[in-house]
Amino acid sequence: MHWETLEQGFIRQQSPVARSTDLAISPRMAVLPSGEIVCSFMFTAHTATNDFNPVLTRSTDHGRTWTEPRFVWPHLSSRWSNFTSISRDPYSGQLFLYGIRTIIDTPGEPIWSTATMGLKANELIWSSSTDNGHSWSEPTVIPMPIPGSAEAPGPICVTRTGRWLVCYSPGNTFDPGLKVDHSQVIVLFSDDRGQTWQHRTMLRFADATSMGAEAWVIELADGRLLGTCWQVAAPGGELPNVYALSSDGGSTWTPTTSTGTLGQTTALAPLPDGRALFLYNERKHGDPGVRLAVVRPTDTDFGIEHDDYVWRAETRTQSTSSGDLSEWSDFSFGEPSLVALQDGTWLVAIWCIQPSGSGIRYVKLRLCL
């Protein structure tokens, strides 16, 4: 098992003289029946500024060239900071955006508090499009089942039964008096197209002081659900990424188990033979970059069959910080995602701030399974 890198380039490259609001982060992709790729990402002034503004860009030539980004909700940008990820229902073809929104009280305000290690209080939201992403419904709020803020970079997953699933990591807010059960990742599911939601604990950490980040959930070819996340330790500590499986649509989950990887951020994609692709950042162990693993998970073993770099970064962080979550606003790359293209190749997208170029990068791969 290996992969071949076919080409690399930029989906969106930031000009050296770009405006302060042109930093592009968090790319996610969906492929339409025509083969057109739609990529979502956010413009922001800084990784920790409360001004995220989602945009979409498109490619009709398998990722080689891209249209100018178009804002999803330009009329909301002065009032709400929206952080969303795109996905496509493989059965109905409907497109979704899922993520969080945070009210903007003062332009340029921070979204992160180092004092509380928490995000500004926010809400979970979803939106849909039935015209291939050219127009979108207004954001609909998903009620959060426990107190705290939400960190939710993974997209909506729609199963073959029609169930919608989303996951998020609960965290502190700016309120130091609010006690949050953050040693878990929550999954919510809806069987009535977003009208009502139920929730479960998808991942539970043995260390009650730790917290989750960059959680993701997919449906495997055999109908099981696979959930993963970055298990974040106290500053300076390291804990492995973790996973769990569900055989009943997310109602119950296997015990949370180590993936055997020490990385940051997780993203997933199913393979037709029941395996999955597991994408994660490497900032603290070995060379900086993005790694891809082929896995065949069971209840007790993540089943890594191959694990190697798909992209190597020049710098770990923008300065000389440790790469801990507490210093996430100094990261110089991250939040990778991947999607299968109709020509049989795979496209990986990453945001980066690197000496050789900043913006949204892509790497095209051919998997040799």
Summary of the structure (lengths in Angstrom):
residues: 369
radius of gyration: 18.7
end to end distance: 5.1
largest distance: 53.0
contacts: 1250
relative contact order: 0.15
helix: 2%
strand: 50%
